């Protein structure tokens, strides 16, 4: 069903022991779209990716991918579903003792019975797509940060996943590399006919490439909309986040006693 959502998070609550991270979150990711999940550090963005990938299970609610309830799948069914997902980890997470070529070939060798001649053609095709076919024999230690991120992206799309997930794909990149990664995310999503979820802090680059945005604050969805709707939002947290304002719903000052009392050494019981 091409018009049905690929990913649905339905009234999901998640807690680590007594600490609740997500509080009744619901969101829908349409097929073929690039969707960003934004919010401050520790608000539960990466936890959402882990729930979608089945690494953890919700305390309450359902997570559905391609119509399957992820948190109800057994191990075999979950691994089969994961083969249709690609993940770009923050800072790439390349295998440091493998060459660029071997990093990209790893999934193909692990999950398919393709002959080496076909694996070679596919690896070079994926590297060419990210502009790094000429770097196939380099080791990760020989790559710049932006190049390493592109190799990790080539590895993530090795099996032509239906769902791509990106955990802070722009972190630590210079402006040129950041722009390259942003355009690759958009272009590869459209070329593969995939669906992409970005967890990110980078407002400007993300709003330039995404179709839709969800804002998370204190474990809840506080705003959502297209890039234009987010830019025009009057919601205080969104305005502070998009504008990079130092004070607002997220205060500049950590809660403390009145400044005069501290200066005077007033003791509080």
Phi and psi in degrees as a GROMACS rama.xvg file:
@    title "Ramachandran Plot"
@    xaxis  label "Phi"
@    yaxis  label "Psi"
@TYPE xy
-63.5564  -25.8111  UNK-2
-88.149  -9.42494  UNK-3
-81.017  152.352  UNK-4
-62.9912  144.812  UNK-5
-81.1378  -38.7477  UNK-6
-124.391  132.223  UNK-7
-132.26  125.103  UNK-8
-109.501  114.256  UNK-9
-114.751  103.47  UNK-10
50.9987  51.1914  UNK-11
-90.5338  129.896  UNK-12
-118.044  138.178  UNK-13
-141.374  137.855  UNK-14
-138.918  142.276  UNK-15
-94.6761  106.467  UNK-16
54.4135  -118.059  UNK-17
-91.4122  -3.65227  UNK-18
-96.2265  109.764  UNK-19
-81.7447  125.555  UNK-20
-98.1908  -47.2916  UNK-21
-118.131  139.624  UNK-22
-127.112  88.1414  UNK-23
64.8202  42.9015  UNK-24
-79.9687  137.243  UNK-25
-132.48  132.643  UNK-26
-155.039  161.721  UNK-27
-135.812  130.775  UNK-28
-112.025  108.762  UNK-29
-68.8924  153.812  UNK-30
-65.5421  140.737  UNK-31
81.0694  1.33527  UNK-32
-105.337  161.556  UNK-33
-109.505  117.684  UNK-34
-122.106  132.491  UNK-35
-102.491  142.973  UNK-36
-115.904  114.213  UNK-37
-117.056  160.591  UNK-38
158.417  171.828  UNK-39
-70.0812  167.792  UNK-40
-60.982  136.247  UNK-41
80.3387  10.727  UNK-42
-85.9363  -9.08591  UNK-43
112.343  10.5357  UNK-44
-64.2034  -51.5499  UNK-45
-67.5898  -32.0117  UNK-46
-59.0452  -38.3471  UNK-47
-60.632  -42.8867  UNK-48
-61.6199  -41.2228  UNK-49
-66.4597  -34.7897  UNK-50
-67.3214  -42.26  UNK-51
-64.961  -38.3611  UNK-52
-80.3539  -3.97216  UNK-53
77.9096  14.9656  UNK-54
-71.2937  -31.3751  UNK-55
-133.47  163.814  UNK-56
-116.596  145.089  UNK-57
-68.6182  151.584  UNK-58
-71.1625  -31.0763  UNK-59
-153.951  149.087  UNK-60
98.1571  -177.642  UNK-61
-130.086  146.656  UNK-62
-119.517  120.482  UNK-63
-117.163  133.547  UNK-64
-127.69  123.054  UNK-65
53.2958  37.6232  UNK-66
84.0014  -6.55687  UNK-67
-97.3645  136.088  UNK-68
-79.3449  104.075  UNK-69
-59.2918  -42.294  UNK-70
-75.2239  0.954616  UNK-71
-112.64  -1.68811  UNK-72
-76.5041  145.408  UNK-73
-79.4971  175.835  UNK-74
-58.8501  -44.8756  UNK-75
-63.2017  -45.4796  UNK-76
-66.9625  -35.8903  UNK-77
-66.6859  -43.9675  UNK-78
-64.6745  -35.3458  UNK-79
-65.4067  -41.1157  UNK-80
-67.6777  -38.761  UNK-81
-63.9589  -26.2032  UNK-82
-65.1976  -16.6967  UNK-83
-97.5194  9.15145  UNK-84
-117.04  146.925  UNK-85
-120.634  147.501  UNK-86
-134.097  124.597  UNK-87
-103.265  107.956  UNK-88
-77.394  154.575  UNK-89
-57.9196  130.089  UNK-90
67.668  13.3151  UNK-91
90.2821  -48.6978  UNK-92
56.369  46.6047  UNK-93
-71.1481  154.696  UNK-94
-74.6675  113.354  UNK-95
-70.3191  -21.3506  UNK-96
-97.5263  11.1081  UNK-97
-118.059  146.251  UNK-98
-68.1686  169.608  UNK-99
-54.2599  -47.6389  UNK-100
-57.8116  -48.7606  UNK-101
-66.0961  -34.2526  UNK-102
-60.0167  -45.4403  UNK-103
-73.4824  -33.7567  UNK-104
-74.182  -18.4472  UNK-105
-54.1904  -51.253  UNK-106
-64.6463  -37.5546  UNK-107
-63.4567  -41.2584  UNK-108
-71.1871  -34.2976  UNK-109
-74.663  -35.4716  UNK-110
-117.196  0.137877  UNK-111
-133.816  169.177  UNK-112
-109.817  26.4069  UNK-113
-66.116  144.313  UNK-114
-68.6702  156.439  UNK-115
-59.3506  -33.2474  UNK-116
-63.8464  -38.0398  UNK-117
-75.5257  -37.6924  UNK-118
-59.9616  -41.5205  UNK-119
-59.0966  -46.9078  UNK-120
-61.878  -41.6077  UNK-121
-69.1811  -40.4952  UNK-122
-61.7338  -46.8143  UNK-123
-64.1932  -33.2168  UNK-124
-66.0853  -44.3886  UNK-125
-66.5718  -41.537  UNK-126
-66.5855  -36.5856  UNK-127
-63.9431  -35.6499  UNK-128
-64.0667  -28.6876  UNK-129
-103.569  10.1257  UNK-130
78.5242  21.5176  UNK-131
-128.779  28.2142  UNK-132
-59.6079  -34.8035  UNK-133
-72.1494  -9.40904  UNK-134
-102.413  14.6846  UNK-135
-57.7  -34.4717  UNK-136
-92.8478  -1.58577  UNK-137
-73.7234  156.861  UNK-138
-95.7754  155.612  UNK-139
-53.0949  -33.5155  UNK-140
-67.1937  -15.4874  UNK-141
-94.9091  1.89634  UNK-142
-99.8447  148.911  UNK-143
-74.8693  170.084  UNK-144
-60.2877  -42.84  UNK-145
-66.2724  -39.6129  UNK-146
-64.7614  -42.1525  UNK-147
-60.9076  -39.7579  UNK-148
-65.5706  -36.7533  UNK-149
-69.2988  -38.0954  UNK-150
-62.8705  -42.8085  UNK-151
-61.1606  -35.6573  UNK-152
-67.7597  -42.1975  UNK-153
-60.3564  -39.484  UNK-154
-66.2124  -39.3331  UNK-155
-65.6632  -30.1448  UNK-156
-97.1182  10.6292  UNK-157
-55.3294  -37.9577  UNK-158
-104.406  22.2063  UNK-159
49.1721  63.0427  UNK-160
-67.6948  152.675  UNK-161
-80.9654  -23.5617  UNK-162
-130.114  125.9  UNK-163
-111.032  134.592  UNK-164
-122.651  133.402  UNK-165
-122.184  121.117  UNK-166
-102.567  102.867  UNK-167
50.0294  60.8383  UNK-168
-67.5681  -17.1043  UNK-169
-100.373  -0.581692  UNK-170
-61.8326  129.222  UNK-171
76.8511  10.6577  UNK-172
-96.7595  148.062  UNK-173
-74.1381  164.71  UNK-174
-56.4626  -36.8361  UNK-175
-68.0638  -49.5626  UNK-176
-62.328  -37.9545  UNK-177
-60.5962  -45.1843  UNK-178
-64.7628  -39.0308  UNK-179
-63.1974  -47.1355  UNK-180
-63.0508  -41.2083  UNK-181
-59.7342  -46.8267  UNK-182
-67.5613  -36.3588  UNK-183
-64.0094  -40.9492  UNK-184
-58.0842  -46.6681  UNK-185
-66.6858  -47.8552  UNK-186
-67.2768  -43.1957  UNK-187
-68.6411  -36.9184  UNK-188
-58.4542  -46.5593  UNK-189
-70.9175  -38.6688  UNK-190
-67.4552  -37.5034  UNK-191
-85.0413  -11.9439  UNK-192
66.2904  32.0168  UNK-193
-93.0271  -176.171  UNK-194
-126.079  136.11  UNK-195
-126.202  139.358  UNK-196
-120.075  123.098  UNK-197
-109.243  122.698  UNK-198
-97.0481  119.417  UNK-199
-155.618  154.717  UNK-200
-101.007  -14.3334  UNK-201
-80.0615  102.9  UNK-202
-71.8366  -54.6422  UNK-203
-63.6106  -47.9945  UNK-204
-65.2823  -39.2182  UNK-205
-67.3563  -45.1437  UNK-206
-64.5006  -20.2052  UNK-207
-77.7123  -17.89  UNK-208
-123.23  -15.3289  UNK-209
-89.769  159.892  UNK-210
-93.424  -27.0108  UNK-211
-156.233  154.066  UNK-212
-134.412  137.634  UNK-213
-114.512  131.927  UNK-214
-104.437  129.252  UNK-215
-112.847  133.184  UNK-216
-144.071  128.754  UNK-217
51.969  41.1773  UNK-218
80.0983  8.66424  UNK-219
-130.652  155.58  UNK-220
-78.0967  117.462  UNK-221
-104.374  -15.5337  UNK-222
-163.123  154.742  UNK-223
-156.968  157.34  UNK-224
157.774  179.832  UNK-225
-71.3008  171.999  UNK-226
-58.3539  -43.7406  UNK-227
-64.3974  -39.4606  UNK-228
-66.3782  -36.8551  UNK-229
-67.9199  -42.2332  UNK-230
-61.3053  -33.1076  UNK-231
-93.2622  0.890191  UNK-232
-62.1761  141.38  UNK-233
-100.02  0.943851  UNK-234
-65.0293  125.51  UNK-235
-54.8788  -44.7188  UNK-236
-64.2749  -42.5201  UNK-237
-63.8886  -43.0579  UNK-238
-60.9959  -41.5237  UNK-239
-66.2514  -43.3317  UNK-240
-68.2126  -49.655  UNK-241
-66.4913  -37.8304  UNK-242
-84.4808  -7.692  UNK-243
62.0414  36.5623  UNK-244
-77.3843  138.81  UNK-245
-72.5977  -21.4018  UNK-246
-136.097  148.199  UNK-247
164.091  -143.777  UNK-248
-55.8232  -33.5831  UNK-249
-94.5806  103.549  UNK-250
-73.9158  150.728  UNK-251
-70.744  -41.6672  UNK-252
-89.9379  128.105  UNK-253
-70.2463  140.727  UNK-254
-51.6038  131.731  UNK-255
-154.469  166.417  UNK-256
-65.0361  158.238  UNK-257
-50.4507  138.382  UNK-258
-57.8925  -40.9788  UNK-259
-62.0091  -38.6633  UNK-260
-66.0133  -40.202  UNK-261
-62.5568  -41.831  UNK-262
-64.8145  -33.9154  UNK-263
-85.6484  -4.09085  UNK-264
72.5454  29.7258  UNK-265
-68.924  125.941  UNK-266
-85.9629  135.734  UNK-267
-114.169  131.713  UNK-268
